Amino acid sequence: MPYPLIFATHNTHKVEEIKKFAPSEFHVSSLADLGWTTPIEETGKTLEANAWIKTHTLVEARKGNCFADDSGLEIEALDGQPGVFSARFAGEPVDANKNMDKVLRLMANENNRAAQFRTVIALYWQGKKYTFEGRVKGEILHERRGRGGFGYDPIFVPQGYDKSFAELSPEIKNQIGHRGKALYEMTRFLKQLL
């Protein structure tokens, strides 16, 4: 019988990603699988805080072993922005194209293009709390490239590559990506518990 593990997200991209990483001994469910329709408000000032807000919400609802993540694009020349505000950088409602437009506008005359994507995972397992992190360094492009991926993928080129995240295959992105790295760290930890 697989161990149940709840992923505090409604994001289908993320759910598909974790199912590729999760050991077969674990059965991962999403908020949608639980019939949980209420959004969990992310009021934290850091990626870590937001990940724990989502995880604690499920713990308080007595949902058992669970985890949540939060990710952000951190741009050196913008003092780490958009960071924790990545999804809503251009305001409400969430619009990836407007977010990219804002970044490209702010970076128009900037020579320092260094940036990184960072993911933090907050895991509650058998009454204990654990944190895992993944990051991928790269640069901000001057214009969008590629049709794949989501979020800021078309304007970010990872270090060691000449293609944007939106131009790379999902397999390569999962191998080198921030969320993939954080998920790998968490699943490696979970395997050790078996």
Residue pairs with C-beta under 8 A, 6 or more apart in sequence:
2 24
2 25
2 26
2 27
3 25
3 26
3 27
3 65
4 26
4 27
4 29
4 64
4 65
5 22
5 26
5 27
5 28
5 29
5 65
5 66
5 67
5 190
6 28
6 29
6 30
6 31
6 34
6 58
6 63
6 64
6 65
6 66
6 67
7 14
7 15
7 18
7 28
7 29
7 30
7 31
7 66
7 67
7 68
8 31
8 40
8 54
8 55
8 57
8 58
8 66
8 67
8 68
9 15
9 30
9 31
9 54
9 68
9 69
10 30
10 31
10 32
10 39
12 30
12 32
13 150
14 69
14 179
15 28
15 30
15 32
17 174
17 179
17 180
17 183
18 28
18 183
19 28
20 174
21 180
21 183
21 184
21 187
22 28
22 187
22 190
23 187
23 190
23 191
23 194
25 191
25 194
26 190
31 37
34 63
40 53
40 54
40 57
41 53
42 50
42 53
42 54
42 70
43 50
43 53
44 50
44 51
44 52
44 53
44 70
44 84
45 84
46 84
47 70
47 71
47 72
47 83
47 84
47 118
47 119
47 120
48 70
48 120
48 122
48 131
49 84
50 68
50 70
50 84
51 68
51 69
51 70
51 120
51 121
51 122
51 131
52 68
52 122
52 129
53 68
54 68
54 70
54 122
55 66
55 67
55 68
55 122
55 123
55 124
55 129
56 124
58 66
58 68
58 124
59 66
59 124
65 124
65 125
65 126
66 123
66 124
67 121
67 122
67 123
67 124
67 125
67 186
68 121
68 122
69 119
69 120
69 121
69 122
69 179
69 182
70 84
70 119
70 120
71 86
71 117
71 118
71 119
71 120
71 178
71 179
72 82
72 83
72 84
72 85
72 86
72 117
72 118
73 82
73 83
73 86
73 103
73 115
73 116
73 117
73 151
73 152
73 156
74 80
74 81
74 82
74 83
74 115
74 116
74 117
74 118
75 81
75 82
75 103
75 107
75 114
75 115
75 140
76 112
76 114
76 115
77 107
77 110
77 112
77 113
77 114
78 103
78 106
78 107
81 89
82 89
82 99
82 103
86 99
86 151
86 152
87 94
87 99
87 151
88 94
88 99
89 99
89 102
89 103
90 98
90 99
90 101
90 102
91 98
96 150
96 151
96 152
99 151
99 152
100 144
100 152
100 154
100 155
103 140
103 152
103 155
104 140
104 142
104 143
104 155
107 113
107 140
107 142
113 139
113 140
113 141
114 137
114 139
115 137
115 138
115 139
115 140
115 156
116 135
116 136
116 137
116 138
116 178
117 135
117 136
117 138
117 152
117 156
117 177
117 178
118 133
118 134
118 135
118 178
119 133
119 134
119 135
119 178
119 179
119 181
119 182
120 131
120 132
120 133
120 182
121 131
121 132
121 133
121 134
121 182
121 183
121 185
121 186
122 129
122 130
122 131
123 129
123 130
123 131
123 132
123 186
123 189
125 190
125 193
130 186
130 189
132 182
132 183
132 185
132 186
132 189
133 181
133 182
133 185
134 177
134 178
134 179
134 180
134 181
134 182
134 183
134 184
134 185
135 178
135 181
136 158
136 159
136 176
136 177
136 178
136 181
137 158
137 159
138 156
138 157
138 158
138 159
138 161
139 156
139 157
139 159
140 155
140 156
141 154
141 155
141 156
141 157
141 164
143 155
144 154
144 155
144 164
144 166
145 154
145 155
145 163
145 164
145 166
145 167
146 153
146 154
146 163
146 164
146 165
146 166
146 167
146 168
147 154
147 166
148 165
148 166
148 167
148 168
148 169
148 170
149 164
149 165
149 166
149 168
149 173
152 165
153 164
153 165
153 166
153 173
154 164
154 165
154 166
155 164
156 164
156 165
157 163
157 164
157 165
158 165
158 168
158 176
158 177
161 168
161 176
165 173
165 177
173 180
174 180
